[in-house]
Amino acid sequence: DLVPDMTYFYKQYASIKPWLQRKDTLDPSKEILQSPEDRKKLDGLYECILCACCSTACPSYWWNQDVYLGPSVLLQAYRWMADSRDQHLSERLAQMENPFSAYRCHTIMNCTRTCPKHLNPGNAIAQIKLLLAKN
């Protein structure tokens, strides 16, 4: 049997802090509501099952897996950037300001072709690049 070493993958996933981050303190017993339009922005992002098929299909990840976040982790990073309830967009973008984050993607799109859930990590990475250019 083939047992892949996912050490880098899970370390990189943890590095993006994949949870809702708020600057204010809210009552934990109350929901943080969002509009249907804002919720729709998360479609195609939250469905990722972290199988890493997209990352293992990515040539940039093949050669730089110890430092490049890869398509799966970047898709998840964008999932939190796009969430209207999260208040740490600037901190999340600051983490992407290096050559081994979004800019290591060369838009080959193997990631999108291999995703078993038919998600589009390449588009999420492009959205991160747009956010970086705007800020």
N, C-alpha and C positions, 0 to 999 in steps of 0.2 A: 504494500500500500504506500501511496505517496502522502507524506505528512509535511506540508509547507511550514516554514518558519515565519510566523506572522509577528515576530517581535517588533520590528521597525514599524509595521503597519499600525499596531495597537498603540505604540508609543506616540506616533504621529497623530493618530486619532485623538488621544488624550490631550495632546498639545494645543488643539484648537478649542478646548473647553466646550465640548458639545452639550451644553445645557443652557437654559435661559438665564441670562445675566441681567440684573436690574440694578440701577443706582439708588432707587428709592426702596423703602421698606414697606411692604404691603402686608395686609392680614393674610396669612397663609391659608386660611379657611375660605378665602374668596378667589374666584376665578379672575384671570386677567383677560378681558374680552377683546376680541378683534372683529373688525368688519368682515363680511363675507368676501369682499374684494381682497382684503389683506390675507385672509385665509387661503384664497385661491392661488396667491403667489407662491405658496408652499407646495402646491401640487407638482409632482415630479421630483421633489427633493426629499421629503420625509419617507418615501417608500423604500429608500435604499436599505438593503439588508446586510451591508458591510461584508459581502462575499469576496471583495477585492478582485473580481474578474476584470474590471476595468483597469485597475492598477497594474495587474500582471500582463495586460495586453499593451501597455504603454511603453514605447521605447525609451522615453525619458526616465521612466521609473526603473526599467531594467538596469540602466547604467548608474542611476543615482538614488537607489532605494533607501540608502542610509540617510539622505538629506532632503530629497524631493518628497513633498507631501503626497503627490499622486492624485489621480482623478477622484477616487472614492473619498478621500479625506477632504479634498477641495470642494467636492459636491456637498459634503456635510458642513463644511465651513460656510459655504454660501447659504445653506439652509437656515443657519442662525443669523446671518447677515440680512436675509430677506424677511425675517420674522419681525413684524411690527411691534411685538411685545418686548423684544430684546433692546436694551439700552446701551450696549457696548459696541456699536458699529465701528467707531473710530479706533478702539483698541483692537478689534478683530482685523480691521484693515491694516493697522500698523504691523501686525504680525505677518502680513502678506508682502510687506515691503522688503523683499530680498530676492535674489536670483533663483532660489530653490522653492519658491511658492508658485503662484499663478504664472509667473513669467517663464518657468521651465517648460510649460506646455507649448508644443509647436503645432497644435491643431491638426494632428494626424487623424484624430477621431477614432482610433481603434477602441477607445473606451466606450464610446456610444454604440459601436457595432457589436460589442461583446456583452453588454449589460443584459443579464437574464430577465430583468424587470423592465427593459426597454426605456430606461432613463437616459438622460443626456448630460453626462458629466462635462462634456466639452462646452456646452452652453453655459453651465454654471461657472466654469472657469472664465469664460468670456465675460460673464456678468461681473465677476470679481475684478477683472481687468478694467472694465468700464467704471466701476466704483472707485478703483484706485486712480484712474485718470481724472475723475471728477473732484476728488478730494486732495 
